[in-house]
Amino acid sequence: MRKPYVILIGSASGIGKSTIAAELAKALNIKHLIESDFIRAVVRGIIGKEYAPALHSSSYDAYKHLRNKNRYESYDELVSAGFDEHASSVIPGLEKIIQRAITDYDDIIIEGVHLVPGLINIEQFKEYANIYFFVLSSDEESHKDRFVKRAVQIHRGGKQLDFFRENRIIHDHLVEQAQTYGANVIHAEEIDKTLDKILTIINKSCTTVNLTNTVDELADVIDIIITKNNGSLEKVTYNIKGFKEPLVRNISVSDNASAEKFMEKLNEDKNKKEYLEELYKLSEYRKTTICASNPEKLDEIIKELTEKGYVLNE
């Protein structure tokens, strides 16, 4: 029997995880979609405020109830510690839900601020389910814009906007935890783009092509794969003349921000660009592994690369 999907989507408040989770449930035809806030409400009904004051606070001001606040070296550490304590009370309930879904062979998506990499133990489920853990990120300006729009549209979010600094601290903490514990960090953009990035990881439609583009044409290749089609570059293999073993680079680039940062550094660093140009000269072509959200999207990427003359005709 196929292992059930267990998909976890976490982020700070106001990034758009609820919208993305709902769209992902539609795309994958998953009927069980649960918000961690509901689990928090249940746990609050069981554990009184006098026993868990951080739980009965909001995620962004739970730090106020920590003891020995002076032991934290910075305000960021204090807010992050309070948030972790708030989330820790919800984690056991979330793990019980995951276990029940696995027992019933049900696919499930759980979304919420309480999904903290490193706090929730997903290793215990990997043998029995296809586990995917995503943390959504956003730049500060876009994050604030979402709060403002939500406050205007549904008259909710004003209080969270007052605690925007704390929400950004939680955002950075979650991203750092994701990088430490191997969760996928997805930069939240338009809904379709963000959804495609997640589906690319879950569905993982991949192929390897031989690319012959120059270093100056690399920006166009990245634009076709990542910007236009929301795909990812996973691995590049250089078969260098005179060497028995190829040079392999595992890169795993799937978001525009990382790609743009790479190109900026390449264009700013003359030595790095010259090194890459020399590497291109030593290899007739580069075996490049490309992934997309589905086979049709992958075919479109290869078609565009071929039309531009970047694919080796064998």
C-alpha positions in Angstrom: 0.0 0.0 0.0 1.2 3.5 -0.9 2.6 5.5 2.0 0.2 8.4 2.8 1.3 12.0 2.3 1.9 14.1 5.4 2.6 17.7 4.3 3.5 20.3 6.9 3.4 24.0 6.1 4.7 26.5 8.6 5.5 30.2 8.7 5.1 33.3 10.8 1.7 34.9 10.7 0.8 36.8 7.6 3.0 35.0 5.0 0.0 33.2 3.3 0.4 29.6 4.5 -3.4 29.1 4.8 -4.0 30.1 1.2 -1.2 28.0 -0.1 -2.2 25.0 2.0 -5.8 25.2 0.6 -4.6 25.4 -3.0 -2.2 22.5 -2.4 -5.0 20.4 -1.0 -7.0 21.1 -4.2 -4.0 20.3 -6.4 -3.3 17.0 -4.7 -6.9 16.1 -4.0 -6.2 15.9 -0.2 -9.4 16.2 1.9 -7.8 16.4 5.3 -6.5 20.0 5.9 -6.0 21.0 9.5 -4.9 24.4 11.0 -2.7 24.1 14.1 -4.7 26.9 15.7 -7.6 24.4 16.1 -5.2 22.1 18.0 -4.1 25.0 20.1 -7.7 25.8 21.0 -8.2 22.2 22.1 -5.0 22.1 24.2 -5.9 25.4 25.8 -9.2 23.8 26.9 -7.3 21.0 28.6 -4.3 22.9 30.1 -5.2 25.9 32.2 -3.6 29.3 31.9 -2.0 29.0 35.3 -0.1 25.9 34.1 0.9 27.1 30.6 0.7 30.9 30.4 2.7 31.0 27.2 0.2 28.7 25.5 -2.6 31.1 26.4 -0.8 34.0 24.9 -0.3 34.8 21.2 2.8 33.4 19.5 4.3 36.9 19.1 4.0 37.9 22.8 4.4 34.6 24.6 7.9 35.8 25.7 6.2 38.0 28.3 5.5 34.9 30.4 9.0 33.5 30.4 10.8 33.2 33.6 14.4 34.4 34.0 14.2 36.7 31.0 17.6 38.1 31.9 19.3 34.9 30.7 18.6 35.7 27.1 21.3 37.8 25.5 19.0 39.7 23.0 15.4 40.6 22.5 15.4 38.3 19.4 16.4 35.3 21.6 13.8 36.2 24.1 10.9 36.4 21.6 12.1 33.2 19.9 12.3 31.3 23.2 8.8 32.5 24.1 7.5 31.4 20.7 9.1 28.0 21.0 7.5 27.5 24.5 4.1 28.5 23.0 4.4 26.1 20.1 5.8 23.2 22.3 2.5 22.8 24.0 0.7 22.3 20.7 3.3 19.9 19.2 2.2 16.7 21.0 -1.4 17.1 19.6 0.0 17.6 16.1 2.0 14.5 16.3 -1.0 12.5 17.5 -2.9 13.7 14.4 -0.1 12.7 12.1 0.0 9.3 13.7 -3.8 8.8 13.3 -3.6 9.8 9.6 -0.8 7.3 9.0 -2.7 4.6 10.9 -5.8 5.2 8.6 -3.6 5.6 5.5 -5.0 9.1 5.0 -3.2 11.9 3.2 -3.1 15.1 5.4 -1.9 18.7 5.2 -1.3 20.6 8.4 -0.5 24.3 8.4 0.2 26.8 11.1 2.7 28.9 13.0 3.2 26.1 15.5 5.0 23.8 13.0 8.6 24.5 14.1 11.4 22.4 12.6 13.4 20.8 15.4 10.4 20.8 17.8 8.2 18.5 15.9 9.8 15.1 15.5 9.1 14.0 11.9 11.8 11.3 12.0 9.4 8.9 13.8 7.0 9.0 10.8 9.4 8.8 7.9 9.2 5.0 7.6 5.4 5.0 7.4 4.6 8.2 5.4 5.9 10.5 2.7 6.7 13.5 4.9 7.2 17.0 3.4 8.0 19.9 5.7 7.8 23.4 4.2 8.5 26.8 5.8 7.3 29.8 3.9 9.4 33.0 3.9 8.9 36.5 2.7 10.9 39.7 2.6 10.0 42.3 5.2 8.2 44.7 2.9 5.9 42.1 1.4 5.2 40.6 4.8 4.1 44.0 6.1 1.9 44.6 3.0 0.1 41.3 3.6 -0.7 42.4 7.2 -2.1 45.7 6.0 -4.2 44.2 3.2 -5.6 41.6 5.6 -6.5 44.2 8.2 -8.3 46.3 5.6 -10.1 43.4 3.8 -11.3 41.4 6.8 -10.8 43.8 9.7 -8.3 41.4 11.2 -4.6 41.6 11.7 -4.2 45.1 13.2 -3.0 43.8 16.5 -0.5 41.6 14.8 0.7 44.6 12.8 1.4 46.3 16.1 3.7 43.3 16.9 5.3 43.3 13.4 8.8 43.3 14.8 8.1 40.2 16.9 6.5 38.5 13.9 9.6 39.2 11.9 11.8 37.7 14.6 9.6 34.6 14.5 9.9 34.5 10.7 13.7 34.6 10.9 13.7 32.0 13.7 11.6 29.6 11.6 13.7 30.0 8.5 16.9 29.4 10.6 15.3 26.3 12.2 14.3 25.0 8.7 17.8 25.4 7.4 19.2 23.7 10.5 16.8 20.7 10.5 16.5 20.2 6.7 13.0 21.6 6.1 12.3 23.2 2.7 12.3 27.0 2.8 10.0 28.3 0.1 10.0 32.1 -0.7 6.3 33.1 -0.9 5.5 34.9 -4.2 2.3 34.8 -6.2 0.1 31.8 -5.3 0.7 29.9 -8.6 4.5 30.3 -8.3 4.7 29.3 -4.7 2.4 26.3 -5.4 4.6 25.2 -8.3 7.7 25.3 -6.1 6.1 23.1 -3.5 4.7 20.7 -6.1 8.1 20.5 -7.8 9.5 19.1 -4.5 6.6 16.7 -3.9 6.1 15.5 -7.5 9.8 15.8 -8.5 9.5 15.4 -12.3 13.2 15.6 -13.3 15.4 15.0 -16.2 19.0 15.5 -17.2 20.0 17.5 -20.3 23.3 18.5 -21.8 23.6 22.2 -21.8 26.0 24.2 -24.0 25.2 27.8 -23.0 28.0 30.2 -22.3 28.5 32.0 -18.9 26.9 35.1 -20.3 23.9 33.1 -21.3 23.5 31.5 -17.9 21.1 34.3 -16.7 18.8 33.4 -19.6 18.9 29.7 -18.8 18.0 30.4 -15.1 15.2 32.7 -16.3 13.7 30.0 -18.4 14.0 27.3 -15.7 13.2 29.2 -12.5 11.5 32.5 -13.3 9.3 31.6 -16.1 8.5 28.0 -15.3 9.0 27.7 -11.5 11.4 24.8 -12.0 14.6 24.0 -10.2 18.3 23.4 -10.9 19.4 20.3 -8.9 22.8 19.2 -10.1 25.4 20.1 -12.6 28.1 17.6 -13.8 31.2 18.8 -15.6 33.1 16.1 -17.7 36.5 17.8 -17.8 39.0 16.9 -20.4 41.9 14.9 -19.0 40.1 13.9 -15.8 38.7 10.4 -15.2 36.1 11.5 -12.6 33.6 14.3 -13.4 33.2 17.3 -11.2 29.7 17.3 -9.6 28.0 20.3 -8.1 24.7 19.7 -6.2 23.1 23.2 -6.2 19.3 22.8 -5.6 18.3 26.3 -6.6 14.5 26.8 -7.0 13.7 30.4 -6.0 14.3 33.7 -7.8 16.0 35.3 -4.8 18.7 32.7 -4.6 19.2 32.7 -8.4 19.4 36.5 -8.6 21.9 36.6 -5.7 24.1 34.0 -7.4 24.1 36.0 -10.7 24.8 39.3 -8.8 27.8 37.7 -7.1 29.0 36.2 -10.3 28.9 39.5 -12.2 30.5 41.4 -9.3 33.4 38.9 -8.8 35.6 39.0 -11.8 37.8 36.1 -10.6 34.8 33.9 -10.0 33.4 34.6 -13.4 36.7 33.9 -15.1 36.9 30.6 -13.2 33.5 29.5 -14.4 34.3 30.5 -18.0 37.4 28.4 -17.8 35.4 25.5 -16.4 32.9 25.8 -19.3 35.8 25.7 -21.8 37.2 22.5 -20.3 33.9 20.7 -20.6 32.2 20.5 -24.0 28.8 20.5 -22.2 27.3 20.3 -18.7 25.0 17.5 -17.6 22.3 19.5 -15.8 19.5 18.0 -13.8 16.3 20.0 -14.0 13.1 19.5 -12.1 9.5 20.8 -12.4 6.1 20.4 -10.8 4.9 18.0 -13.5 6.0 16.3 -16.7 4.2 18.8 -18.9 6.0 21.8 -17.2 9.3 19.9 -17.5 8.7 19.4 -21.2 8.0 23.1 -21.7 11.3 24.0 -20.0 13.3 21.6 -22.2 11.5 22.9 -25.3 12.4 26.5 -24.5 16.0 25.7 -23.8 16.2 23.8 -27.0 14.7 26.6 -29.1 17.3 29.0 -27.6 20.0 26.6 -28.7 21.2 25.8 -25.2 20.7 22.0 -25.5 23.3 19.8 -27.2 22.0 18.1 -30.3 23.3 14.5 -30.2 
